[in-house]
């Protein structure tokens, strides 16, 4: 499947989707008919009523699989067991002999393009659905909408392919109040930031996120984040559970003039503990060749905190490349202070440019050099080329080429081979490690993008279950479902249990695989035979239905 096919699938899905005209009924009960059966039904949404028989169920608990029949009525799982023995029958019955039935997957760190609902290419979420993902967490890395109520209202009006959970982002809050200033907030500014965090929590945010590696979050001291975290901590989940502190911490090992891999982990745990929040590390891993084979050191710090009674966890994707902006990887944070205009003025000063000549190359050396920076920007003059290639085409030294590019835009780039497979495999075995894509909906026209948005979940199973047996399949499925639901305190989904919301994936284990590669990324994953989001078929018989069945999930 090429980029044109993927984009056509997105474009073909209307913002208001009507369920196909079908009548489904519980045996002996009144039929529920789809829109189109009568003029009065045109605006209604039909609830699913289906019985899956002979499923090999992996229920999200981490326990071994078992064979059962599973019934769905409306948006709920209504039966798990032996349907023939108990007399359960539904007119719509799907035999699943040999297929797995699991909870829909929860993507704990996602960048689906919905912050502006006008960017409708993000709403269908086809790239995520075809991996079995039914819920994604956004508002990560400290970047979120600062008006979640408005965003949620827009999404509910437009429709979206998967469920969304959001944090309130510290970086967005700081930028709204202080811009890109590299300083501590005044008392008044801190109060304004607290008000925005409070508003986000009241709108249903699950907690506070930070991107302390990025500006403007980088400019904040830990005490500032703790003060804002304490505001978020006032809003308990379900009336009894502490909200979440989700962090892209300051230094995963490749930060320029950073505080160090170990200290960065300790700082994040300290912020969460002092705030009264439960901590999760975004895309947790150790970055850079100097930390290859050393993931156990970071994991040991988390294990120590957990032994002390703190709830600390992580999420991972299993690719060896990262993706961010060119600015994040090549421009030191002091040069970004004040925003893009101030940054460009610094570029134009000869003495500052000479300093940047040195420091940009030092930053790139940490990341493997300009040959390891690959543009994932839609513009053809960049897309798929390395930074070294673009500099050579322009006849400029790399730092000067960076400044020339950054004077006009801030392209997306991948950093190839920043992660170590051995580190990633080791972290996959941790009982507190969840799963994410860290995937951003590809912009229309971008030929080369990060493949993780298309394949993060099946790749984890293919690499670490099927290929080398580092983890078992029930363990892997739990990292994608029940473990995440438990951490988020979602008491109505994440497991295959009677009474829970019917977010369900039916997977053909012989075909479940990622197909996206770095050279040919626009390849949807295969093997999800059926997918239910809130009880409605998002995928049926291997075909994406176009059903926009997702919804924003507010903090319970």
C-alpha positions as CSV (number, residue, x, y, z in Angstrom):
1,X,0.0,0.0,0.0
2,X,1.5,3.3,-1.0
3,X,1.1,6.8,0.3
4,X,-1.7,7.6,-2.3
5,X,-3.7,4.6,-1.1
6,X,-3.3,5.5,2.6
7,X,-4.3,9.1,2.0
8,X,-7.3,8.1,-0.2
9,X,-8.5,5.9,2.7
10,X,-8.3,8.9,5.0
11,X,-10.0,11.2,2.5
12,X,-12.8,8.8,1.8
13,X,-14.1,8.8,5.4
14,X,-16.7,11.5,6.0
15,X,-16.9,13.3,9.2
16,X,-20.4,11.9,9.8
17,X,-20.4,8.1,9.0
18,X,-23.6,6.1,8.8
19,X,-23.6,2.5,9.8
20,X,-24.6,0.2,6.9
21,X,-28.2,-0.8,6.9
22,X,-28.4,-4.0,8.8
23,X,-30.7,-5.4,11.5
24,X,-29.1,-7.3,14.3
25,X,-30.9,-8.8,17.2
26,X,-30.5,-10.9,20.2
27,X,-32.4,-14.2,19.6
28,X,-36.0,-13.7,20.7
29,X,-35.4,-9.9,21.3
30,X,-36.4,-6.8,19.4
31,X,-34.2,-6.0,16.4
32,X,-32.1,-2.9,16.4
33,X,-32.1,-1.5,12.9
34,X,-29.5,0.7,11.2
35,X,-30.1,4.2,9.9
36,X,-31.9,4.1,6.6
37,X,-34.6,1.6,7.7
38,X,-36.9,4.6,8.4
39,X,-36.8,8.3,7.9
40,X,-36.8,8.8,11.7
41,X,-33.7,6.6,12.0
42,X,-31.5,8.7,9.7
43,X,-29.6,10.5,12.5
44,X,-29.3,7.5,14.8
45,X,-26.2,5.3,15.4
46,X,-26.8,1.6,15.4
47,X,-25.4,-0.4,18.3
48,X,-23.5,-3.6,17.5
49,X,-25.0,-6.9,18.5
50,X,-22.6,-9.7,17.7
51,X,-21.4,-13.0,19.1
52,X,-17.8,-14.1,18.4
53,X,-17.5,-17.9,18.8
54,X,-14.5,-20.1,19.4
55,X,-12.2,-17.3,20.2
56,X,-8.7,-17.8,21.7
57,X,-9.0,-15.1,24.3
58,X,-6.1,-13.2,25.8
59,X,-7.9,-11.1,28.2
60,X,-5.3,-8.4,29.1
61,X,-4.5,-9.8,32.6
62,X,-1.2,-11.5,31.5
63,X,-2.7,-14.9,32.2
64,X,-2.6,-17.7,29.6
65,X,-5.2,-17.7,26.8
66,X,-8.4,-19.6,27.0
67,X,-11.1,-20.5,24.5
68,X,-14.5,-18.7,24.9
69,X,-17.4,-17.1,23.1
70,X,-17.7,-13.4,23.5
71,X,-20.9,-11.4,23.0
72,X,-21.2,-7.7,22.4
73,X,-24.4,-5.7,22.7
74,X,-24.4,-2.0,22.3
75,X,-21.0,-0.7,23.5
76,X,-20.5,-3.4,26.2
77,X,-19.2,-7.0,26.4
78,X,-22.2,-8.9,27.7
79,X,-21.0,-12.4,27.8
80,X,-17.7,-14.4,28.0
81,X,-18.1,-18.2,28.2
82,X,-19.7,-21.1,26.5
83,X,-22.6,-19.6,24.5
84,X,-24.1,-22.9,23.4
85,X,-24.1,-24.3,27.0
86,X,-25.9,-21.2,28.3
87,X,-28.3,-20.5,25.5
88,X,-26.7,-17.3,24.3
89,X,-27.2,-16.6,20.6
90,X,-27.1,-13.6,18.4
91,X,-28.3,-13.2,14.8
92,X,-24.9,-11.8,13.8
93,X,-22.4,-14.6,14.7
94,X,-18.7,-14.6,13.7
95,X,-16.7,-17.8,14.1
96,X,-13.2,-17.1,15.2
97,X,-11.6,-20.6,15.1
98,X,-7.9,-20.0,15.3
99,X,-8.1,-16.3,15.8
100,X,-7.1,-14.3,18.9
101,X,-9.5,-12.0,20.7
102,X,-7.9,-9.4,22.8
103,X,-8.7,-6.0,24.4
104,X,-8.3,-3.1,22.0
105,X,-4.8,-1.7,22.5
106,X,-4.0,1.5,24.4
107,X,-1.2,3.7,22.8
108,X,0.3,5.4,25.8
109,X,2.1,8.1,23.8
110,X,0.6,9.4,20.6
111,X,0.8,12.4,18.3
112,X,-2.3,11.9,16.2
113,X,-3.0,15.2,14.4
114,X,-6.2,16.4,15.9
115,X,-5.2,19.4,17.9
116,X,-6.7,21.4,15.0
117,X,-9.8,19.5,13.9
118,X,-9.3,21.3,10.6
119,X,-6.4,18.8,10.0
120,X,-9.0,16.2,9.2
121,X,-6.3,13.8,7.9
122,X,-5.8,12.8,11.5
123,X,-9.3,12.0,12.4
124,X,-9.7,8.6,10.7
125,X,-6.8,7.1,12.7
126,X,-6.4,4.3,10.1
127,X,-2.7,3.9,10.8
128,X,-3.5,3.2,14.4
129,X,-6.6,1.1,14.0
130,X,-4.9,-1.4,11.7
131,X,-2.5,-2.1,14.6
132,X,-5.4,-3.0,16.9
133,X,-5.2,0.4,18.7
134,X,-8.6,1.6,20.0
135,X,-7.3,4.3,22.5
136,X,-4.5,6.8,22.2
137,X,-3.0,9.2,24.8
138,X,-2.2,12.7,23.5
139,X,-1.2,15.9,25.1
140,X,2.3,14.4,25.7
141,X,5.8,15.8,25.7
142,X,4.4,18.9,27.4
143,X,2.4,19.9,24.3
144,X,-1.4,19.9,24.5
145,X,-4.4,22.1,23.8
146,X,-4.9,24.6,26.5
147,X,-8.7,24.5,25.9
148,X,-9.5,20.8,26.1
149,X,-13.2,21.5,26.5
150,X,-13.3,23.1,23.1
151,X,-11.1,20.4,21.5
152,X,-13.3,17.6,22.9
153,X,-16.4,19.4,21.7
154,X,-15.0,19.6,18.2
155,X,-13.9,16.0,18.2
156,X,-17.4,14.8,19.4
157,X,-18.9,16.9,16.6
158,X,-16.6,15.7,13.9
159,X,-16.1,12.1,15.0
160,X,-12.8,10.3,15.3
161,X,-11.6,6.8,14.6
162,X,-10.2,5.9,18.1
163,X,-10.7,7.0,21.6
164,X,-8.5,9.8,22.9
165,X,-7.1,10.6,26.4
166,X,-5.2,13.9,27.0
167,X,-2.9,15.4,29.5
168,X,-2.6,19.1,30.0
169,X,0.9,20.0,28.7
170,X,3.3,22.1,30.8
171,X,5.2,23.4,27.8
172,X,2.0,24.7,26.2
173,X,0.9,26.2,29.5
174,X,4.3,27.9,29.9
175,X,4.3,29.2,26.4
176,X,0.8,30.6,26.7
177,X,1.9,32.6,29.8
178,X,5.6,33.3,29.3
179,X,6.4,32.6,25.7
180,X,9.9,31.2,25.1
181,X,11.5,33.1,28.0
182,X,14.4,31.4,29.7
183,X,13.7,32.5,33.3
184,X,11.7,31.6,36.3
185,X,8.0,32.7,36.3
186,X,6.9,35.6,38.5
187,X,4.4,34.9,41.2
188,X,1.6,36.2,38.9
189,X,2.8,34.2,36.0
190,X,2.9,31.0,38.1
191,X,-0.7,31.7,39.2
192,X,-1.7,32.1,35.5
193,X,-0.1,28.8,34.7
194,X,-1.8,27.1,37.7
195,X,-5.1,28.4,36.4
196,X,-4.5,26.8,33.0
197,X,-3.6,23.5,34.6
198,X,-6.7,23.7,36.7
199,X,-8.8,24.4,33.7
200,X,-7.3,21.4,31.8
201,X,-8.0,19.1,34.7
202,X,-11.5,20.3,35.1
203,X,-12.0,19.6,31.4
204,X,-11.0,16.0,32.0
205,X,-7.2,15.8,31.6
206,X,-5.7,12.7,33.2
207,X,-2.7,14.6,34.5
208,X,0.2,16.8,33.6
209,X,2.8,16.1,30.9
210,X,6.2,17.7,30.5
211,X,8.8,17.9,27.7
212,X,11.8,19.0,29.7
213,X,14.0,18.1,26.8
214,X,12.2,20.7,24.6
215,X,11.8,24.4,24.8
216,X,10.1,26.1,26.7
217,X,9.9,23.2,29.2
218,X,13.7,23.0,29.3
219,X,13.7,26.5,30.9
220,X,11.7,25.4,33.9
221,X,13.2,24.3,37.1
222,X,11.8,21.2,38.9
223,X,10.2,23.4,41.5
224,X,8.0,25.1,38.9
225,X,6.8,21.7,37.6
226,X,6.1,20.5,41.1
227,X,3.9,23.5,41.8
228,X,1.9,22.9,38.7
229,X,1.8,19.2,39.4
230,X,0.3,19.8,42.8
231,X,-2.6,21.6,41.2
232,X,-3.2,18.6,38.9
233,X,-2.9,16.3,42.0
234,X,-6.0,18.0,43.5
235,X,-8.1,16.3,40.8
236,X,-8.3,12.7,41.7
237,X,-9.2,10.0,39.1
238,X,-12.4,8.3,40.1
239,X,-12.4,10.3,43.3
240,X,-9.6,8.3,44.9
241,X,-6.5,7.9,42.6
242,X,-3.7,10.4,42.0
243,X,-3.5,11.7,38.4
244,X,-0.5,11.1,36.2
245,X,2.8,12.9,35.7
246,X,3.8,11.9,32.1
247,X,7.3,13.1,31.2
248,X,9.7,13.3,28.3
249,X,12.4,13.8,30.9
250,X,15.4,16.2,30.4
251,X,18.1,13.8,29.3
252,X,17.7,10.3,28.0
253,X,21.4,10.3,27.3
254,X,21.6,12.4,24.1
255,X,20.8,15.8,25.5
256,X,23.4,18.4,24.9
257,X,25.1,19.7,28.0
258,X,22.4,17.7,29.9
259,X,22.1,16.5,33.5
260,X,22.8,12.9,32.6
261,X,20.7,9.8,32.0
262,X,20.6,8.7,35.7
263,X,19.9,12.2,37.1
264,X,17.2,12.9,34.6
265,X,15.3,9.7,35.8
266,X,15.8,10.7,39.4
267,X,14.5,14.3,38.7
268,X,11.4,13.0,37.1
269,X,10.6,10.6,40.0
270,X,11.2,13.4,42.4
271,X,8.8,15.7,40.6
272,X,6.1,13.1,40.5
273,X,6.6,12.2,44.2
274,X,6.7,15.8,45.4
275,X,3.6,16.7,43.3
276,X,1.6,13.8,44.5
277,X,1.3,12.3,41.0
278,X,2.0,8.9,39.6
279,X,4.9,9.0,37.1
280,X,5.3,7.5,33.7
281,X,8.3,8.0,31.4
282,X,7.4,8.6,27.8
283,X,9.2,6.3,25.3
284,X,11.6,5.2,28.0
285,X,15.0,4.1,26.8
286,X,18.6,5.0,26.8
287,X,19.8,7.2,23.9
288,X,23.1,7.3,22.2
289,X,25.9,4.8,21.5
290,X,27.5,5.6,24.9
291,X,24.5,4.0,26.6
292,X,24.1,0.9,24.4
293,X,23.6,-2.1,26.6
294,X,23.0,0.1,29.7
295,X,19.2,0.2,29.9
296,X,19.3,-1.9,33.1
297,X,20.8,1.0,34.9
298,X,17.8,3.2,34.3
299,X,15.4,0.4,35.0
300,X,17.1,-0.2,38.3
301,X,16.3,3.4,39.4
302,X,12.7,2.9,38.5
303,X,12.6,-0.5,40.4
304,X,14.1,1.2,43.4
305,X,11.4,3.9,43.4
306,X,8.7,1.3,43.1
307,X,10.2,-0.7,46.0
308,X,9.8,2.4,48.1
309,X,6.1,2.5,47.3
310,X,6.1,5.0,44.4
311,X,4.0,4.2,41.4
312,X,6.5,4.7,38.5
313,X,6.2,3.2,35.1
314,X,7.3,3.6,31.5
315,X,6.1,3.1,27.9
316,X,8.2,2.1,24.9
317,X,8.2,1.8,21.2
318,X,10.6,-0.7,19.7
319,X,12.3,1.2,16.8
320,X,15.9,2.3,17.0
321,X,15.2,5.7,15.5
322,X,13.6,8.7,17.1
323,X,11.7,11.6,15.5
324,X,11.6,15.2,16.4
325,X,12.4,18.6,15.0
326,X,15.6,19.8,13.4
327,X,15.8,22.5,16.0
328,X,15.6,20.1,18.9
329,X,18.6,18.1,17.6
330,X,20.8,20.9,16.3
331,X,20.3,24.2,18.2
332,X,21.3,24.6,21.8
333,X,18.6,25.7,24.1
334,X,20.2,29.0,25.0
335,X,20.1,30.0,21.3
336,X,16.3,29.3,21.2
337,X,15.4,31.6,24.1
338,X,12.8,34.2,23.2
339,X,11.4,32.3,20.2
340,X,12.2,31.9,16.5
341,X,12.8,35.6,15.8
342,X,15.3,36.0,18.5
343,X,17.0,32.8,17.5
344,X,17.4,34.0,13.9
345,X,18.9,37.3,15.1
346,X,21.5,35.3,17.0
347,X,22.3,33.4,13.8
348,X,23.1,36.6,12.1
349,X,25.6,37.7,14.7
350,X,29.1,36.6,13.6
351,X,30.4,35.8,17.1
352,X,27.3,33.8,17.9
353,X,27.5,32.0,14.6
354,X,31.0,30.9,15.4
355,X,29.9,29.4,18.7
356,X,27.0,27.6,17.0
357,X,29.4,26.2,14.4
358,X,31.0,24.3,17.3
359,X,28.0,23.5,19.4
360,X,25.8,22.3,16.5
361,X,28.4,19.8,15.6
362,X,28.8,18.7,19.2
363,X,25.1,18.1,19.4
364,X,25.2,16.1,16.2
365,X,28.2,14.0,17.3
366,X,26.1,12.8,20.3
367,X,23.5,11.6,17.8
368,X,25.9,9.9,15.4
369,X,26.6,12.8,13.0
370,X,24.6,14.6,10.3
371,X,24.4,11.3,8.3
372,X,22.1,9.9,10.9
373,X,19.6,12.9,10.7
374,X,17.0,12.0,8.0
375,X,14.3,14.5,7.0
376,X,10.8,13.3,7.5
377,X,9.4,16.6,6.3
378,X,6.8,16.7,3.5
379,X,8.8,19.2,1.3
380,X,10.5,17.3,-1.5
381,X,13.7,19.4,-1.1
382,X,14.2,17.7,2.3
383,X,12.1,14.5,2.4
384,X,14.2,11.4,2.8
385,X,17.5,13.1,2.6
386,X,20.1,13.2,5.4
387,X,21.3,16.5,6.9
388,X,24.7,15.8,5.4
389,X,23.0,15.4,1.9
390,X,21.1,18.7,2.2
391,X,24.2,20.6,3.4
392,X,26.2,19.2,0.5
393,X,23.5,20.2,-2.0
394,X,23.6,23.7,-0.7
395,X,27.4,23.8,-0.7
396,X,27.5,24.8,3.0
397,X,29.1,23.4,6.1
398,X,26.5,21.5,8.2
399,X,26.1,24.1,10.9
400,X,25.6,26.9,8.4
401,X,23.1,24.8,6.4
402,X,21.2,24.1,9.7
403,X,21.0,27.9,10.4
404,X,19.8,28.6,6.8
405,X,17.1,26.0,7.1
406,X,16.1,27.0,10.6
407,X,15.8,30.7,9.5
408,X,12.8,29.6,7.3
409,X,11.2,26.6,9.0
410,X,11.7,23.8,11.6
411,X,11.5,20.5,9.6
412,X,10.7,17.1,11.1
413,X,13.6,14.7,11.2
414,X,14.4,11.2,12.3
415,X,17.6,10.3,14.2
416,X,18.5,6.9,13.0
417,X,20.1,4.3,15.3
418,X,19.9,6.4,18.4
419,X,18.4,3.4,20.4
420,X,20.0,0.0,20.9
421,X,17.9,-3.1,20.2
422,X,19.4,-4.9,23.2
423,X,18.3,-2.1,25.5
424,X,14.8,-2.1,24.0
425,X,14.5,-5.9,24.3
426,X,15.6,-5.7,28.0
427,X,13.1,-3.0,28.8
428,X,10.3,-4.9,27.1
429,X,10.6,-7.5,29.9
430,X,9.9,-5.1,32.7
431,X,6.6,-5.7,34.4
432,X,5.9,-1.9,34.4
433,X,6.6,-1.3,30.7
434,X,3.7,-0.3,28.5
435,X,3.6,0.2,24.8
436,X,3.3,3.2,22.5
437,X,3.8,4.3,18.9
438,X,5.1,7.8,19.6
439,X,3.6,8.1,16.2
440,X,2.5,11.3,14.5
441,X,-0.1,11.2,11.7
442,X,1.8,11.6,8.5
443,X,1.3,14.9,6.8
444,X,-0.2,14.6,3.3
445,X,2.5,14.3,0.7
446,X,5.3,13.2,3.0
447,X,6.9,10.2,1.3
448,X,9.4,9.3,4.0
449,X,8.1,9.3,7.6
450,X,8.8,7.3,10.7
451,X,7.3,3.8,10.3
452,X,6.3,3.6,14.0
453,X,3.0,5.3,13.3
454,X,2.1,2.3,11.1
455,X,3.6,-0.6,12.9
456,X,4.7,0.0,16.6
457,X,2.4,-2.6,18.2
458,X,2.7,-5.6,15.8
459,X,6.4,-5.0,15.6
460,X,6.8,-5.4,19.3
461,X,5.1,-8.8,19.1
462,X,7.0,-9.8,15.9
463,X,10.4,-8.8,17.3
464,X,10.2,-9.8,21.0
465,X,7.5,-12.6,21.1
466,X,7.7,-14.4,17.7
467,X,11.4,-13.8,16.8
468,X,13.3,-14.2,20.0
469,X,10.9,-15.1,22.7
470,X,12.0,-12.4,25.1
471,X,8.4,-12.1,26.3
472,X,5.4,-14.2,26.1
473,X,2.3,-13.2,24.1
474,X,0.0,-12.7,27.1
475,X,2.7,-10.5,28.7
476,X,3.0,-8.5,25.5
477,X,-0.8,-8.1,25.1
478,X,-1.0,-7.0,28.8
479,X,1.6,-4.3,28.1
480,X,-0.7,-3.0,25.4
481,X,-4.0,-3.2,27.2
482,X,-4.7,-4.2,30.9
483,X,-1.5,-2.7,32.3
484,X,-2.2,0.6,30.6
485,X,-5.8,0.6,31.7
486,X,-4.7,-0.1,35.3
487,X,-2.2,2.7,35.2
488,X,-4.7,5.2,33.8
489,X,-7.3,3.9,36.2
490,X,-9.7,3.1,33.4
491,X,-12.1,0.7,35.1
492,X,-14.3,0.2,32.1
493,X,-11.9,-1.1,29.4
494,X,-8.6,-2.7,28.9
495,X,-9.8,-6.3,29.6
496,X,-12.1,-8.9,28.1
497,X,-14.7,-9.0,30.8
498,X,-18.4,-8.9,31.0
499,X,-19.7,-5.4,31.6
500,X,-16.7,-3.6,30.2
501,X,-16.7,-1.4,27.1
502,X,-16.3,-3.4,23.9
503,X,-13.0,-2.2,22.7
504,X,-11.9,-5.4,21.1
505,X,-9.3,-6.6,18.6
506,X,-9.6,-9.9,16.7
507,X,-6.2,-10.8,15.4
508,X,-5.0,-13.5,13.0
509,X,-1.8,-14.6,14.7
510,X,-0.4,-16.0,11.4
511,X,-0.8,-12.7,9.6
512,X,-0.3,-10.1,12.4
513,X,2.7,-8.1,11.3
514,X,4.0,-4.6,10.6
515,X,4.9,-3.9,7.0
516,X,6.2,-0.3,7.2
517,X,9.9,0.2,6.8
518,X,12.1,3.3,6.8
519,X,12.4,3.2,3.1
520,X,8.8,2.4,2.4
521,X,6.8,3.5,5.5
522,X,3.3,4.0,4.2
523,X,2.3,0.4,4.7
524,X,-0.5,-0.4,7.0
525,X,-0.1,-3.3,9.4
526,X,-1.9,-6.6,8.6
527,X,-3.7,-9.2,10.6
528,X,-6.4,-7.3,12.5
529,X,-9.5,-9.2,11.1
530,X,-12.0,-7.2,13.2
531,X,-11.8,-4.2,15.5
532,X,-14.5,-2.8,17.7
533,X,-14.3,0.7,19.1
534,X,-16.9,1.3,21.7
535,X,-18.8,-1.7,20.4
536,X,-18.8,-0.5,16.7
537,X,-16.8,-2.1,13.9
538,X,-13.9,0.0,12.9
539,X,-12.5,-3.0,11.0
540,X,-14.6,-5.9,9.8
541,X,-13.3,-8.8,7.7
542,X,-10.0,-7.1,7.3
543,X,-11.5,-3.9,5.9
544,X,-11.5,-0.5,7.5
545,X,-15.2,0.4,7.7
546,X,-14.8,4.2,8.0
547,X,-16.8,4.1,11.3
548,X,-15.7,7.1,13.5
549,X,-16.6,5.4,16.7
550,X,-14.0,6.9,19.0
551,X,-14.6,9.6,21.5
552,X,-12.6,11.7,24.0
553,X,-12.3,10.0,27.3
554,X,-12.4,12.4,30.2
555,X,-10.8,11.6,33.6
556,X,-13.3,9.5,35.5
